Structure formats: structure tokens, C-alpha cells
Amino acid sequence: MVPELVRVAATADLQPGQMLGVTVDGLPIALANVDGVIYAFSDTCRHEGGPLSNGVLIAATVTCPWHGWTYDVRTGKSIIPPIGLRIDTYPVHITGADVYIEINWSDD
């Protein structure tokens, strides 16, 4: 399986401390700018599906706006119990002023 690079935003769309929700072929993805580094992760909370990009970003931690579940945007790991749950993360590539994410689509 060859990963697909998908343009999702311009770097100017995300200032440090900001988040942005995008959809790629029906897949909700959140982008977060943490001190000038852009991270991409699932925009769906593992608890009840809240939109993480509408939550609060403090440093590298996103808090779901619905029930307060928190995740590290760099790793996708849940920070508060239940520890060990993860949201998907995606490699980010910056080319010029464009933000691309790498997605490996499954064949099923």
C-alpha cells in the first residue's frame, strides 16, 4: 500500500495555538499548530465522537468539547483514564505554504 499525500490546508490557516477541522474523502481530521509544528489527528473523540477540532488546545493537549476527554496531539494517546486509548495520527508534510497529510487507505 502506497501512502497518499493529500493537501489539507495552507500554513497561513493555522497560527500557533490554533486548530482546524478538515475532511478527506469523508474522514474527519483535525490539524493543530503547536509552537509552529503542525500535527494531524483524528477529529473524532473515542468517547462519544465529539469533534476535537472544536475543543481546547493547550500546548500539545486537545480537550474534547463534549465531555472533556484529552489527547496528546503528537501521539494520539489519551492523557486521562482510560489511559491507553488512542486516536489516529497522520504524518504531516509542509511543502512551501501548503500542508499535506499522509494517509494509508486500507483495501477493505
Secondary structure as UniProt FT lines:
FT   STRAND          4..10
FT   HELIX           11..13
FT   TURN            16..17
FT   STRAND          19..24
FT   TURN            25..26
FT   STRAND          27..34
FT   TURN            35..36
FT   STRAND          37..42
FT   TURN            46..48
FT   HELIX           52..54
FT   STRAND          56..58
FT   TURN            59..60
FT   STRAND          61..63
FT   TURN            65..67
FT   STRAND          70..72
FT   TURN            73..75
FT   STRAND          77..78
FT   TURN            83..84
FT   STRAND          89..90
FT   STRAND          92..95
FT   TURN            96..97
FT   STRAND          98..103
//
